[in-house]
Amino acid sequence: MNSEINLTAQERARLKQRLKREASRLGLNLIGFANVERWPEHHEIAKAYWPQTIWPWSKTVISLAVQIYLPMLETTPSVVYSELYNTTNRMLDECAYRMANLLNDLGYRAHFFPRDCYGDISVLVKKPEAAFSHVIAGKYAGLGTIGMNHTLLTRRYGPRVRLVSVITDAPLAPDPMVEGELCVRCGQCARKCPMQAFTPREGALVADMDKYKCAGYHQKLKNEFRYPCGLCTAVCPVGEDRRRYGARSVSPEGIGHCQDFGSKNAIEGLGERQ
């Protein structure tokens, strides 16, 4: 099969369903499809970041996501959450590779863009941005909307998802974008940020964000072996998962307990306690 061949609507639908089945088989929680025309249509980011600017042959961006478990995230900053973060990173890259590989085997051009794609946190401290936005791709693929804290909010998991993207020339029908905003404007993310990196703007949903402060704090946590932070996603009330677990899934004592093992935090003041 070749992407230059005109596929019937039925053939495109069958291909899309096959990709959805594969995503489910691989354990992915969410999948959505965006045509590349949505980037210039909405023009929310600079042209240099559009998929068709980087990969001129691209026609579709497939957004893939896995959930972040609240009982692990709520212990942040801790090794417990760090292990979850690393696990989802490995899973996303492998699943996206397999999805792109399937498309390649079917005769299409396809590859994945890694979920973070930076060499070290020290780079982000100086230039806190990526070459391609999974958040924008997720929005255009119908997975959710962008909240006050610049993350993608989904109905099932709120902002507690990790994302990766597959870029392909397969001519797949785009999914409808989410209508209305999922963010409830509670401001919890801004208030709970340890660095006060978010400044809400009157009349605007998405807050101004000092990305340098955020990256600097993450560098500190990495040096303590309990990277990343994630508090702004932990406190968000949006998502079916929050309703499932309630306002809190870990006791205050449990949070302190989990933070007191496995990281540099565990040995600070150890001599005083012994």
Summary of the structure (lengths in Angstrom):
residues: 274
radius of gyration: 19.7
end to end distance: 68.3
largest distance: 72.8
contacts: 874
relative contact order: 0.17
helix: 43%
strand: 13%
